[in-house]
Amino acid sequence: QVQVAESGGGLVQPGGSLRLSCAASGTIARNQAIFMGWHRQAPGKQRELVATITSGGTTNYADSIKGRFTVSRDNAKNTMYLQMTSLKPEDTAVYYCNALIRDRLYWGQGTQVTVSS
């Protein structure tokens, strides 16, 4: 059984930083998870794509977070990260990650990020 889970969310003041993690666990070998990227969903809004990372390491970002967020991964640990800096109240949302594992797409349950003073 395989699962993907996010962690690292929380309450942070505007201008602060957080690092989210997305870990694949279960019956999975090292380097077997192909992490796709991060999405977020704010209250009353549709889920939006935040950042993607290809198997070759190429990254892409939504314009709203470009220059503030960085996506990376550690294949040996089957883990992906989202480093978020200069956080704004409009970054408040539930953040989700996804990964392709043995040809099946897995989503995590999400982690809440709240940016407020």
Steps between C-alpha positions, in 0.01 A plus 500: 500500500628843407411840634610856451483746787574868544637660816646829616201727478399740773437860598759755395513878496516694172856505375581173672612166362391139509629180345248239397592136449330235290605146582409178325492196726391137506606226265717721288864479411746785510474735202171340397275802557485749214391819669289726287445817697301708742149641480300710742139580568388810684154526660235555237744462213597227258814295547790661318840380390784652700816328379610199298822303476580255223693177528793689352479767769351779290275722710212731415309739720175689501554871443349581840779322688793528260813616676359417845446123490747227405413138426761227541517130567717229651442192288688268736259598778192502273432852626420832336518843660350843454702778658277804540639843586357852516161352573191712444147472638383396153723192526260365761369169372512125535806377313498165322772300333480217251727226375499233231587161647496189286278674242242613754452862610481552875386813686565590858231611745631856508662723759356833614710814460365814663674834457368752747618754753 
